[in-house]
Amino acid sequence: MSHTTPEASGLDPAMLRDQLFDLWNRKDLQMLHLAALQGFSKLSEPLEALLTILESCPGKQKGRSHTLGHHILMEFQTWIKEHPQVNLSSVSEQQAVALQRRALNLLTDTQPNFVDSLINIYQLNSLDPAILRLHITGLHALNCYKEAATLSIKLNLQEELNMEEMCVPLIVQDKMSVAVSFVSGYSHLEERLVKLLDSWCHPSFCVAELNSQFPRLNLTKQRMEQIQPKMLTKHVLRLMEKFKIDKGLCPNALHKRRLDSLRFLMYKRFVDKGMTEENWIDHVQYVVADDLELQIHLVEMLVRYSCLRKASQWSLRYNIPRYRLPYGVWETQQSLPRALQQISLSDTAETEWESAQSHCEKFYQVPLTKDKVHFVDTPEALERCQSIVLKEGVVVGVDMEWQPTFGCISTQQVALIQLAVSDRVFLVDLCARRFCEHPETIRFIRSLFSQQSVLKLGYGMAGDLKCLLATWPQLQEDPLKMEGMLDLLSIHKKIQHSALSRTHNGPKEVLVGEDCAEKGLSLLVQQVLGRPLDKTEQMSNWEKRPLRISQIRYAVADAYCLLEVYSVVSRNPASFGLPDDLRSISSSQSEMSRDKKLKEKKGKQTKQTLEKEECQGAQRVSPSRSDPEKGVLYGEKPSEDSPPLPPQQLRVVCDNMLQGLGRYLRCLGVDVVMLENTDDHRVAAKLAQAEGRVILTCGQPFQTLRSQVAEGRCLSLDCSEKARDQAVRVLKHFNVQPTPSDIFSRCQACNSDQYVAVPRDDMVGMLKKKGLLPDQDNTDLMHQEEEKHDDILTPKLPRRSCTFQTKTMNLLQCPLQLLSRIDCCRVSLHEDFDIQLSYPMPLYTLRKVPVQVSTPTLPQFS
């Protein structure tokens, strides 16, 4: 039976295609629309003719809106709505399957309208699943992984396909969102995906397993980054919450996250010294919990970061088996008196409300006495609080505290809400027994945030509100109304924006973040009130009761400072570059975003006209590129008249993402410190400040790091470039011109620029001691050859190489006379530092080394 209409005259599909193609080339879309609708009505078999036209359309598989095939399909979709009799039910089953197969072959694209239209018109969901699976397999064989997954989702084939085969290529190609869409709605597939990702987080996982399982995958270095444990852990924890999957199914990701948290706690306590002993102990116990491996890691880190005594105390606390203890811990355990075997806190906890004079001079202080701080933990206390806080016209500073979980849980429940008014502060204690669930408490929260006549001040309130929703799920069912809110974060951004404009266009009145490690609210308080906040107690255990005096003081300051900042800024907003109506700032953020996008677009255009070889970091940090007065280390390109800088005078610290660049610069004689893979990016800022180094980084850390060092002391490079190209940019930027004597003047491994020439016999002895020397016959032959030429001095010095390095001591710190006295029997420098022989020494190299080295000879081995 044919799908003819009364006007049908059996128009040839090829003629219609040519007519439409001619109109398409002439870009006459209006005529194309009319011709398509008229032509479809004249076709004897519209469904078959449409496929014939699409199969011969140029660019039919691109599926973009500007292709002829896409336009024809959209016009047919419009036409068929007015001709509902044109459908597959009016043809034989055999003809219908043939049409469906042809339509299926056109689905090699992911353009939604194109795919959805073909599926609807030809009812592809009703096709035999075996045929659909075969087509998906064909797309996979063509490496069209995204197209195969998208089509599978639209055809509801997820349960018919192998989840691993579909999702692994997507994950490797950085298309995790498509993989997540593939399993969404199927609980068993969701669980399998999360368990698969978690298995990749195991320390013993090897990427080679993927190569053997999916040989067609081209696992480049860039793709390998998508399956690194840190990135995978984020995905696992996010999906675990999204799909509501039991934590017990993700042991590897949780272990990895807790191990990273433990490293962070070690850094905060023993390196940054930004955490009190009591807070550190609370968090360590939470992170380690009852995981034996983490407990062992804790002891090992304490040996490295602290001392054997502390490591021994914690090993006793967790009863770690002797055979798992690091060297020296067991012996220290045995020597500890019973009184020192327990972990105890020093009795230095503050009991006085008033801070020490040194603290007052350094940090912001709240102008309130302790009796003006009121705990709200009963309905009666809440009623007194409500009578003051909800008065019409009151300005309230709002802040919240919760227990840090270091990413193991994405949202935390609020433990304490601080409400500050002009003469007092209320601390609403949600950890008090059953107070959080009391109906009056929830009613008060709704009234507070919905009352237009009460101005609520906060800073970054999005995070606070997220935790509020986690605390009271009923606030999601019946959403919280937000009225009378002013987020000072918006005001702070406006101040930064205005200050940046003044920095570029005129004298500096307020320079945001220059030479300052403060950030967030603490930075705003410093800029407006003169002193920053003391954030030592920020990462406290806010669920532990009773709260310490220092915690209460911090909580009060965090809320009350909002009132004082608002008071100062609102009195003279123009001096901060703000409009008179501060409440209008929140609604103007979209305008700021547009300005930022325009600025970025203009910056990209400007960048194209600049010298291509210039370091990207200089472009980003320079406020004025035309100023010839700037020095070479301040983000400006040195003038052509400035003298070259010797490599030894350039001192840099490379972020852990630029280790290849660091080794390349060391080869050229530049003094380079490189962060370890486990180091936090902020370590670079501390090293730069302490040692006067320039930071080399890339990506997101640039914005954070450049605010912590002087202008121009942080440069950002392109991670996609090779280390050699990056090094060229850095050298060109600083006008560094290496000489032949600078090449290999530093050790790539330890950064030392001091070398020692080791006599042949000494090197042979050490190599034999370590089992790195070739067979004895070759060695004897080498000695026989040496005896024939014993009186001949080697005129050419051997090439510098990093043949050995100390494990526990940088050679740069060793006096030269110490380096020349090597204990070859013990393979050590004196009796304290072991020498690590990195590579076997080739015989031909040993033959070139003199038997003895005279005193004036230049040092040769780092």
C-alpha positions in Angstrom: 0.0 0.0 0.0 1.5 3.4 -0.9 1.4 6.5 1.2 0.0 8.8 -1.5 -2.1 11.9 -0.9 -4.7 13.2 -3.3 -2.1 15.4 -4.9 0.5 12.6 -5.3 1.9 12.1 -8.8 4.8 9.9 -8.0 7.6 12.6 -7.9 11.1 11.1 -8.3 13.0 11.5 -5.0 16.2 12.3 -6.9 14.5 15.3 -8.6 13.2 16.6 -5.3 16.7 16.2 -3.8 18.3 18.1 -6.7 15.7 20.9 -6.4 16.3 21.2 -2.7 20.1 21.1 -3.1 19.9 24.0 -5.7 17.9 26.1 -3.3 20.3 25.2 -0.5 23.2 26.4 -2.5 21.4 29.6 -3.3 20.7 30.0 0.5 17.0 30.6 -0.2 15.7 28.9 2.9 12.2 30.2 2.5 11.8 28.7 -0.9 13.4 25.5 0.3 10.8 25.3 3.0 7.9 25.6 0.5 9.5 23.3 -2.0 10.1 20.6 0.6 6.5 20.6 1.9 5.1 20.5 -1.6 7.5 17.9 -2.7 6.8 15.5 0.2 3.1 15.6 -0.8 4.0 14.4 -4.3 6.0 11.4 -3.3 4.4 8.0 -3.7 6.4 6.5 -0.8 7.4 9.4 1.5 9.1 7.3 4.1 11.3 5.4 1.6 11.9 8.5 -0.4 13.1 10.4 2.7 15.8 7.8 3.3 16.9 7.9 -0.3 17.3 11.7 -0.1 19.1 11.6 3.2 21.5 8.8 2.1 22.6 10.9 -0.9 22.7 14.3 0.8 26.2 15.8 1.2 27.2 16.0 4.8 24.3 13.8 5.8 26.3 12.2 8.7 27.4 15.4 10.2 23.9 16.1 11.5 24.6 19.8 12.2 21.8 22.4 11.9 23.5 24.0 8.9 23.6 20.8 6.7 21.0 20.1 4.0 20.1 16.7 5.4 19.2 18.2 8.8 17.0 20.8 7.1 15.2 18.3 5.0 14.6 16.0 8.0 13.2 18.9 10.1 10.9 19.9 7.2 9.7 16.3 6.9 9.0 16.3 10.7 6.8 19.3 10.2 5.1 17.8 7.2 4.3 14.5 8.7 2.4 16.1 11.6 -0.2 17.2 9.1 -0.2 13.8 7.4 -0.5 11.3 10.3 -1.5 8.5 7.9 2.1 8.3 6.8 3.5 5.7 9.2 5.1 2.2 9.3 1.8 0.5 10.2 0.5 0.8 6.7 3.3 -1.3 5.1 4.2 -4.9 5.5 6.4 -6.1 8.4 9.2 -7.0 6.0 9.1 -3.6 4.3 9.0 -1.8 7.7 12.1 -3.7 9.0 13.9 -2.8 5.8 13.1 0.9 6.2 14.1 0.7 9.9 17.5 -0.9 9.0 18.2 1.9 6.5 17.2 4.6 9.0 19.4 2.9 11.6 22.4 3.2 9.3 22.0 7.0 9.2 22.4 7.2 13.0 26.1 7.7 13.2 25.7 11.1 14.7 24.8 12.5 18.1 22.9 15.7 17.0 19.8 15.3 19.2 17.2 16.6 16.7 18.5 14.5 13.9 18.6 11.3 15.9 15.3 11.8 17.7 13.5 12.6 14.5 14.7 9.4 12.8 13.9 7.3 15.8 10.3 8.8 16.0 9.5 8.7 12.3 10.7 5.1 11.8 9.8 3.7 15.3 13.3 2.3 15.8 12.5 1.4 19.4 10.4 -1.4 18.1 13.2 -2.9 16.0 14.6 -6.3 17.0 17.1 -5.7 19.9 19.6 -8.0 18.2 19.7 -5.8 15.2 20.1 -2.7 17.4 23.0 -4.3 19.3 24.7 -5.2 16.1 24.5 -1.6 14.9 25.9 -0.4 18.3 28.8 -2.9 18.0 29.5 -1.6 14.5 29.8 2.0 15.8 32.1 0.8 18.5 34.3 -0.9 15.9 34.6 2.5 14.2 35.7 4.1 17.5 32.5 6.1 17.6 32.1 5.5 21.3 30.1 8.6 22.2 27.7 8.1 19.3 27.2 4.4 20.3 26.5 5.4 23.9 24.1 8.2 23.0 22.2 6.0 20.6 22.0 3.2 23.2 20.5 5.6 25.7 17.9 6.9 23.2 17.0 3.3 22.2 17.0 2.1 25.9 19.5 -0.6 25.2 21.7 -0.2 28.3 20.7 -3.6 29.8 21.4 -5.3 26.4 25.0 -4.1 26.3 28.2 -4.7 28.3 28.6 -1.7 30.6 32.4 -1.9 30.8 32.8 -2.0 27.0 30.5 1.0 26.6 31.8 3.1 29.5 35.5 2.5 29.7 36.4 4.2 26.3 34.1 7.2 27.3 35.9 7.6 30.6 39.3 7.5 29.0 38.2 10.1 26.4 37.1 12.4 29.2 33.4 11.9 28.5 32.4 10.8 32.0 29.1 12.6 31.7 28.1 10.4 28.8 29.1 7.3 30.8 27.0 8.5 33.8 24.0 9.1 31.5 24.4 5.6 30.1 23.9 3.9 33.5 21.5 6.5 35.1 18.2 4.9 36.0 19.5 1.4 36.2 20.6 0.7 39.8 22.7 -2.4 39.0 24.5 -0.5 36.2 25.1 2.5 38.4 26.6 0.2 41.1 28.8 -1.5 38.5 30.1 1.8 37.2 31.0 3.1 40.6 32.7 -0.2 41.6 34.7 -0.2 38.3 36.0 3.3 39.0 36.7 2.3 42.6 38.7 -0.7 41.5 40.9 1.7 39.5 41.7 3.6 42.7 43.4 0.6 44.2 47.2 1.1 44.5 47.9 -2.1 42.6 45.8 -1.1 39.6 47.9 -0.9 36.4 46.8 0.9 33.3 48.3 -1.9 31.2 45.2 -3.9 32.2 43.1 -1.5 30.1 45.4 -1.8 27.1 45.0 -5.6 27.2 41.2 -5.4 27.7 40.7 -2.7 25.1 43.5 -2.9 22.6 41.8 -0.4 20.2 42.1 2.4 22.8 44.9 4.8 22.2 46.0 5.6 25.7 48.0 8.8 25.3 49.5 10.7 28.2 46.6 13.1 28.1 44.1 10.3 28.3 46.0 8.6 31.1 45.4 11.7 33.2 41.7 10.8 33.2 42.4 7.6 35.1 44.6 8.9 37.8 43.6 8.0 41.4 43.0 11.7 42.4 40.6 12.3 39.5 38.9 8.9 39.9 38.4 9.4 43.6 36.4 12.6 42.9 34.2 10.8 40.4 33.6 7.9 42.8 32.6 10.0 45.7 30.4 12.2 43.6 28.6 9.3 42.0 28.3 7.4 45.3 26.2 10.3 46.6 24.4 10.9 43.3 23.3 7.3 43.0 23.0 6.7 46.8 25.4 3.8 46.8 26.6 2.1 50.0 30.1 3.4 51.0 31.2 -0.2 51.6 31.2 -0.7 47.9 33.9 2.0 47.4 36.7 1.1 49.8 39.6 2.2 47.6 38.3 5.7 46.8 37.5 6.3 50.4 40.9 5.0 51.5 42.6 7.3 48.9 40.6 10.3 50.1 41.4 9.6 53.7 45.1 9.1 52.9 45.2 12.5 51.1 43.4 14.1 54.1 46.0 12.6 56.4 48.8 14.1 54.3 46.9 17.5 54.4 46.7 17.3 58.2 50.4 16.6 58.5 51.1 19.6 56.3 48.8 21.9 58.3 50.2 20.8 61.6 53.9 20.3 61.1 54.7 22.5 58.0 52.2 25.2 57.8 51.7 25.2 61.7 48.2 26.4 61.1 46.3 23.9 63.3 46.3 23.4 67.0 47.4 20.1 68.6 43.9 19.4 69.9 42.2 20.0 66.5 44.8 17.9 64.8 44.2 15.0 67.1 40.5 15.2 66.6 40.7 15.2 62.9 43.4 12.5 62.7 41.2 10.1 64.7 38.3 10.9 62.4 40.3 10.3 59.2 42.2 7.2 60.3 39.3 5.6 62.2 39.8 1.8 62.4 41.7 1.4 59.1 45.0 -0.4 59.9 46.7 0.7 56.7 45.9 4.4 57.5 47.1 3.9 61.0 50.4 2.6 59.7 50.6 5.5 57.3 50.1 7.9 60.2 53.0 6.4 62.2 55.2 6.5 59.1 54.4 10.2 58.5 55.0 11.1 62.1 58.5 9.6 61.9 59.1 11.8 58.9 57.3 15.0 60.0 57.6 14.9 63.8 59.6 12.6 66.0 60.0 8.9 67.0 58.4 9.5 70.4 55.1 10.8 68.9 55.1 8.0 66.3 55.6 5.5 69.1 52.7 6.9 71.1 50.3 6.6 68.2 51.6 3.1 67.3 50.8 2.1 70.9 47.4 3.7 70.7 46.4 1.7 67.7 48.4 -1.5 68.8 50.2 -1.8 65.4 52.1 -5.1 65.0 55.8 -4.8 65.5 56.6 -6.1 62.0 54.7 -3.2 60.4 56.5 -0.5 62.4 59.0 1.8 60.8 62.7 1.5 61.9 63.3 2.9 65.4 59.7 3.0 66.5 59.7 -0.3 68.4 62.9 0.6 70.3 61.5 4.0 71.2 58.3 2.3 72.5 60.4 0.2 74.9 62.3 3.2 76.2 59.2 5.3 76.9 58.2 5.7 80.5 54.6 4.6 81.2 53.5 8.2 81.7 54.6 9.1 78.2 53.1 6.1 76.4 49.7 7.8 76.2 48.8 10.7 73.9 48.1 13.7 76.0 47.4 17.3 75.3 49.5 20.1 76.8 47.7 22.0 79.5 47.8 25.3 77.6 44.1 25.6 76.7 42.9 29.2 77.1 40.5 29.9 79.9 40.4 33.7 79.6 38.1 35.5 77.2 40.5 38.4 76.6 43.2 37.6 74.1 46.9 38.1 74.6 48.3 41.5 73.6 50.3 40.0 70.8 47.1 38.4 69.4 45.2 41.7 69.7 47.9 43.5 67.7 47.9 40.9 64.9 44.2 39.9 64.5 40.8 41.4 64.5 39.1 41.5 67.9 35.4 41.6 68.8 34.4 44.6 70.9 32.2 42.5 73.2 32.7 40.9 76.6 32.0 37.3 77.3 28.6 38.0 79.0 27.3 39.4 75.7 27.7 35.9 74.1 24.5 33.8 74.6 24.1 30.1 73.9 20.8 29.1 72.4 20.1 25.4 73.1 16.6 25.3 74.6 13.2 26.6 73.4 13.2 29.2 76.1 16.6 30.6 75.0 15.4 30.5 71.4 12.4 32.6 72.3 14.7 35.3 73.9 16.9 35.2 70.8 13.9 35.5 68.5 12.6 38.6 70.3 15.8 40.5 69.5 16.9 39.1 66.2 13.6 39.3 64.4 12.9 43.0 65.3 12.0 45.1 62.3 15.1 47.0 60.9 17.7 44.9 62.7 20.9 44.0 60.9 22.1 40.5 61.7 25.5 38.9 60.9 25.0 35.3 60.0 27.6 32.5 60.0 27.6 28.8 60.4 30.1 26.1 61.5 30.2 22.4 60.8 32.5 19.4 61.2 35.1 19.2 58.5 35.0 15.8 56.7 37.8 16.5 54.2 35.8 15.5 51.2 34.7 12.1 52.5 31.2 13.5 52.7 30.2 16.2 50.2 27.6 18.0 52.5 27.8 18.4 56.2 25.2 19.2 58.8 25.4 22.5 60.6 26.6 22.2 64.1 26.5 25.9 65.2 24.7 29.0 63.8 26.1 32.4 64.9 23.7 35.4 64.8 25.4 38.8 65.6 23.5 42.0 66.4 25.0 45.3 67.4 25.5 44.6 71.1 25.4 40.7 71.4 25.9 37.4 69.7 23.7 34.4 69.8 25.2 30.9 69.3 22.4 28.5 68.2 23.7 25.1 69.2 22.2 22.5 66.9 24.2 19.7 68.6 22.2 20.1 71.8 20.0 17.1 72.5 16.9 17.1 70.3 17.1 20.9 69.9 17.7 20.6 66.2 14.5 18.6 65.6 12.3 20.9 67.7 9.5 22.4 65.6 10.2 25.9 67.0 13.8 25.7 65.8 12.9 25.0 62.2 10.1 27.6 62.4 12.6 30.2 63.6 15.0 29.4 60.7 12.2 29.9 58.2 11.2 33.2 59.8 14.7 34.5 60.0 15.6 34.0 56.3 12.2 35.0 54.9 11.7 38.3 56.8 12.3 41.2 54.4 12.6 43.8 57.2 15.6 42.0 58.8 18.9 42.5 56.8 20.9 39.3 57.0 24.7 39.7 56.2 26.8 36.7 55.2 29.9 35.8 53.3 29.6 33.1 50.6 26.2 32.0 51.9 25.7 29.4 49.2 27.8 26.9 51.2 25.9 27.7 54.4 22.6 27.2 52.8 23.7 23.9 51.3 24.5 22.7 54.7 21.2 24.0 56.1 19.4 21.8 53.5 21.4 18.8 54.6 20.6 19.5 58.2 16.8 19.8 57.6 15.7 17.8 54.6 12.2 19.3 55.0 13.6 22.6 53.7 14.0 20.9 50.3 10.5 19.6 50.2 9.1 23.0 51.3 11.8 25.4 50.0 13.2 28.1 52.2 12.2 31.6 51.2 15.2 34.0 51.0 14.4 37.7 51.6 16.5 40.6 52.9 19.9 38.9 52.2 23.1 40.6 51.5 26.1 38.4 50.7 29.3 40.4 51.4 31.2 38.1 49.0 29.5 40.0 46.2 30.6 43.3 47.7 34.1 41.9 48.1 34.2 40.9 44.4 33.1 44.4 43.5 35.9 45.9 45.6 38.4 43.6 44.0 37.1 44.5 40.5 37.3 48.3 41.3 40.7 48.0 42.9 42.0 46.1 39.8 40.7 48.8 37.6 42.4 51.5 39.6 45.6 49.4 39.5 45.5 49.3 35.7 44.3 52.9 35.1 45.7 54.9 37.9 47.4 55.0 41.3 46.9 52.1 43.7 44.6 53.0 46.5 43.6 49.4 47.5 45.6 46.5 46.0 43.7 43.3 46.7 45.8 40.4 47.7 49.2 41.9 47.0 51.9 40.4 49.3 49.2 38.9 51.4 48.4 35.2 52.2 44.9 36.1 53.5 41.9 35.2 51.4 38.1 35.2 51.7 36.4 36.9 54.6 39.7 37.3 56.4 41.1 39.3 53.5 38.0 41.5 53.4 38.2 42.2 57.1 41.9 43.1 56.7 41.2 45.4 53.8 38.3 47.2 55.5 39.1 47.0 59.3 42.9 46.8 59.2 43.5 43.3 60.7 42.7 39.8 59.4 40.7 37.1 61.2 42.5 34.5 63.2 41.5 31.3 61.3 43.3 28.8 63.6 40.0 27.4 64.9 38.3 27.3 61.5 38.9 23.6 61.1 37.8 22.6 64.6 35.6 19.7 65.7 32.5 21.8 66.0 30.4 18.8 67.1 32.5 18.2 70.2 31.1 19.7 73.4 31.9 21.8 75.4 33.4 24.2 72.9 36.7 25.7 73.9 37.1 29.4 74.6 39.2 29.8 71.5 36.4 28.2 69.4 33.7 30.4 70.9 35.9 33.5 70.3 36.4 32.5 66.7 32.7 31.8 66.1 31.7 35.2 67.6 34.3 37.0 65.5 33.3 35.4 62.3 29.7 36.7 62.6 30.3 40.0 64.3 33.0 41.2 61.8 30.2 41.2 59.1 28.4 44.0 61.0 31.5 46.1 61.3 32.6 45.6 57.7 29.1 46.5 56.5 29.1 49.6 58.8 32.4 50.9 57.5 31.6 50.2 53.8 28.1 51.6 53.9 29.3 54.9 55.4 31.5 55.7 52.4 30.9 53.2 49.6 32.5 55.4 47.0 35.9 55.0 48.6 35.7 51.3 47.9 34.5 51.7 44.4 30.9 50.7 45.4 27.5 52.2 44.5 25.5 54.0 47.2 22.9 51.2 47.3 24.9 48.1 48.4 21.9 45.8 48.0 21.9 46.5 44.3 25.3 44.8 43.9 24.0 41.3 44.1 21.7 41.8 41.1 24.6 43.4 39.1 26.8 40.3 39.3 25.6 39.1 35.8 26.8 42.5 34.5 30.2 41.9 36.1 30.3 38.4 34.4 29.6 40.0 31.1 32.4 42.5 31.6 34.7 39.6 32.5 33.9 37.7 29.4 34.4 40.8 27.2 37.7 41.4 29.0 38.8 37.8 28.4 37.8 38.1 24.7 39.8 41.3 24.3 42.7 39.7 26.1 42.7 36.8 23.6 42.7 39.2 20.7 45.6 41.2 22.2 47.5 38.0 22.9 47.5 37.1 19.2 49.3 40.3 18.3 52.0 39.9 21.0 55.3 38.2 20.4 54.6 34.4 20.2 57.6 33.3 22.2 56.8 35.4 25.2 55.9 33.6 28.4 52.2 33.5 29.0 52.7 34.3 32.7 54.1 37.7 31.9 51.0 38.6 29.9 48.7 37.6 32.6 50.3 39.4 35.5 51.4 42.6 33.8 49.2 45.6 34.4 51.0 47.7 31.8 53.1 46.2 29.1 54.5 49.5 27.9 56.4 50.4 31.1 60.1 50.0 30.4 61.0 50.7 34.0 59.9 47.3 35.3 62.6 44.9 36.3 63.1 41.4 34.8 61.4 39.6 37.6 58.1 41.6 37.8 56.1 40.1 35.0 57.5 42.5 32.4 59.6 41.4 29.4 63.1 42.8 29.9 64.2 45.5 27.6 66.5 44.7 24.8 69.2 46.8 26.4 69.2 44.9 29.7 72.2 42.6 30.2 71.6 38.8 30.0 70.9 37.0 33.3 73.2 34.1 34.1 71.2 30.9 34.7 72.6 30.5 38.2 70.9 33.8 39.2 67.4 32.7 38.2 65.9 30.9 41.1 62.5 29.3 40.5 60.1 26.8 42.1 58.2 24.5 39.7 54.7 23.3 40.6 54.3 19.5 40.6 52.6 19.8 37.1 55.8 21.1 35.6 58.4 18.6 36.8 59.6 18.0 33.2 60.3 21.7 32.8 62.1 21.8 36.1 64.5 19.0 35.1 65.1 20.8 31.7 65.9 24.1 33.4 68.3 22.3 35.8 70.2 20.9 32.8 70.7 24.5 31.7 72.0 25.6 35.1 68.9 27.3 36.6 68.4 26.9 40.3 65.1 24.9 40.5 63.1 23.5 43.4 60.4 21.1 42.3 57.3 20.2 44.3 56.6 16.5 44.9 53.4 14.9 43.5 51.9 14.8 47.0 52.7 18.5 47.8 50.0 21.0 48.0 50.3 23.9 45.5 50.5 26.4 48.3 53.9 24.9 49.2 55.2 26.7 46.1 54.2 30.1 47.6 55.9 29.4 50.9 59.1 28.4 49.1 58.9 31.5 46.9 58.5 33.8 49.9 61.1 32.2 52.0 63.8 31.8 49.3 63.0 34.6 46.9 62.0 32.3 44.1 59.7 32.8 41.1 56.8 30.4 40.9 56.3 28.5 37.6 52.8 26.9 37.4 49.9 26.3 35.0 46.2 26.0 35.2 43.9 26.9 38.1 46.6 27.1 40.8 47.9 30.3 39.1 45.1 32.5 40.4 45.7 31.3 44.0 49.5 31.4 44.0 49.9 34.8 42.4 47.9 36.5 45.2 50.4 35.2 47.7 53.6 36.6 46.1 54.7 39.9 44.8 53.6 41.1 41.4 55.3 39.2 38.5 56.7 36.5 40.8 54.3 33.9 39.6 54.2 32.9 35.9 51.7 30.5 34.2 52.7 28.3 31.3 50.8 26.2 28.8 50.7 22.6 30.1 50.1 21.2 26.6 53.5 22.4 25.5 56.6 20.2 25.7 59.2 20.9 28.4 61.7 22.1 25.9 59.3 24.7 24.5 58.3 25.8 28.0 62.0 26.2 28.9 62.5 28.4 25.8 59.7 30.7 26.9 61.0 31.0 30.5 64.6 31.7 29.3 63.4 34.3 26.8 61.1 36.0 29.3 63.9 36.4 31.9 66.6 37.1 29.2 68.6 34.1 30.3 71.3 33.1 27.8 73.1 29.9 28.9 76.7 29.3 27.8 78.3 25.9 27.0 79.7 25.8 30.6 76.2 26.0 32.0 75.0 22.8 30.3 74.7 20.0 32.8 76.2 22.3 35.5 73.4 21.2 37.8 72.2 17.7 38.8 68.7 16.9 37.4 67.9 14.8 40.4 69.0 16.9 43.4 69.6 20.4 41.9 73.2 20.5 43.2 75.8 22.5 41.4 78.7 21.0 43.3 80.5 17.9 41.8 83.3 15.6 42.9 85.6 13.7 40.5 85.7 10.1 41.8 88.9 8.1 41.1 88.3 5.0 39.0 89.2 2.5 41.7 86.8 4.2 44.2 84.0 4.0 41.7 84.8 0.4 40.8 84.7 -0.5 44.5 81.4 1.1 45.1 79.8 -0.4 41.9 81.1 -3.9 43.0 79.7 -3.3 46.5 76.3 -2.6 45.0 76.4 -5.4 42.4 76.3 -3.0 39.5 79.6 -3.8 37.9 79.8 -6.1 34.7 81.5 -9.5 34.8 85.0 -9.8 36.3 86.8 -10.6 33.0 85.9 -7.2 31.5 86.9 -5.5 34.6 90.3 -7.2 34.6 90.7 -6.3 31.0 90.0 -2.7 31.8 92.7 -2.7 34.5 95.2 -4.3 32.2 94.6 -1.6 29.6 94.9 1.0 32.3 98.4 -0.3 33.5 99.8 0.2 29.9 98.9 3.8 30.0 99.5 4.5 33.7 101.8 7.4 33.0 99.4 9.1 30.6 97.1 11.8 32.0 93.7 12.1 30.5 93.5 15.6 29.0 89.7 15.7 28.6 87.6 15.6 31.7 84.7 13.1 31.7 81.2 14.4 31.0 79.2 15.5 34.0 76.5 13.0 35.0 74.4 12.2 38.0 75.9 8.9 38.9 75.1 9.0 42.5 73.2 11.1 45.0 72.6 11.1 48.7 69.3 9.8 50.1 69.1 12.0 53.1 71.2 15.0 52.3 71.3 17.5 49.4 74.9 17.6 48.1 74.6 21.4 47.7 74.6 21.5 51.5 77.9 19.5 51.8 81.3 21.3 52.2 83.6 20.4 49.3 86.1 18.7 51.5 83.4 16.4 52.7 82.5 15.4 49.2 86.0 14.4 48.4 86.2 12.0 51.3 84.1 9.0 50.3 84.0 5.8 52.3 83.9 3.3 49.4 83.6 0.3 51.7 80.4 1.6 53.2 79.3 3.4 50.0 78.7 6.6 52.1 79.9 10.1 52.7 81.8 9.6 56.1 79.5 7.5 58.2 76.3 9.5 58.1 75.0 9.7 54.5 74.4 6.7 52.2 75.3 7.1 48.5 72.6 5.9 46.1 74.0 4.6 42.8 71.3 5.3 40.3 72.5 3.6 37.1 75.0 0.9 36.2 78.3 2.4 35.0 79.3 1.4 31.4 82.9 0.1 31.0 83.8 2.5 28.3 83.0 5.4 30.8 85.1 3.9 33.5 88.1 3.6 31.0 88.0 7.4 30.5 88.1 8.2 34.2 91.6 8.9 35.6 93.0 6.4 38.1 93.6 9.3 40.5 92.2 12.8 40.7 94.4 15.7 41.7 93.2 18.3 44.1 92.7 21.2 41.6 90.6 19.0 39.3 87.1 20.3 38.9 84.4 18.2 40.7 82.6 16.0 38.3 79.9 13.9 40.0 76.9 15.4 41.8 
